[in-house]
Amino acid sequence: PAFRRFQRGYYGVYLPALAADWLQGPYLYKLYQHYRFLEGQIAILYVCGFASAVLFGLVSSTLIDRLGRKKSCVLFSLTYSLCCLVKLSRDYLVLAVGRVLGGLSTVLLFSAFEAWYVHEHVERHDFPPEWIAVTFSRAAFWNNVLAVGAGGAADFFAEWLGLGPVAPFVVSIPLLVLSGVFAIKNWDENYGKKRAFSKICGDGLKRLLSDRRVLLLGVIQALFESVIYIFIFLWTPVLDPHGAPLGIVFSAFMAASTLGSSLYRLAVSTRYHLQPV
């Protein structure tokens, strides 16, 4: 019972943050197009977001450990709310700043929350370490459900209610505020070990160059992510001229992704035992 209460406290903060993130997926390109920016200008805005995530990703572990994991999650809710608010502006530079904030927020979303949970699970509550996988697998399941639902919700606000492509971003803000408030109210603070940034980068580079498998894995992952990012940029301008409901299409993508994850788990199960080489 204590573990389940602890899990619910984690999900109460993490799942609204995920829902807010997914709501913004279907209509980002459409919003910039609605503001009458050219494809090249939109591409630069996308690059600002991706480059921001890369740069902040380098310092994220140091920043989160020193600032505190709980404070970092609250910072996420603030920066992502601001990122959504600036979508109301038609000024190109303001939108570019919003993309930078979005990159920072993405890094915090995929590092601070899990870091907080692992520390609390092991250090404060002393639950068995193998139970961590239970929490994260359940979070992954709800993440897929939220992703599918977010596409339909975004379509409902943008198209059915006729509020336009900025609506999903505005709707995300209450969810982000909810996540931040629950973190402040229900979570305790924890910190990581203070390590020099140069040492962290040096250790990472040393591992990358000394182990060929790590280098190859990084190259393969980078190539795969490149394909995904190209797809993310192009799917809206390809389908939108044909009147495709973008939110529903996004939900279909997410449902297909969920199916792929399920098929993988089935393939590597004891019944079929298909293991990666």
Summary of the structure (lengths in Angstrom):
residues: 277
radius of gyration: 19.7
end to end distance: 39.7
largest distance: 56.1
contacts: 866
relative contact order: 0.16
helix: 82%
strand: 0%
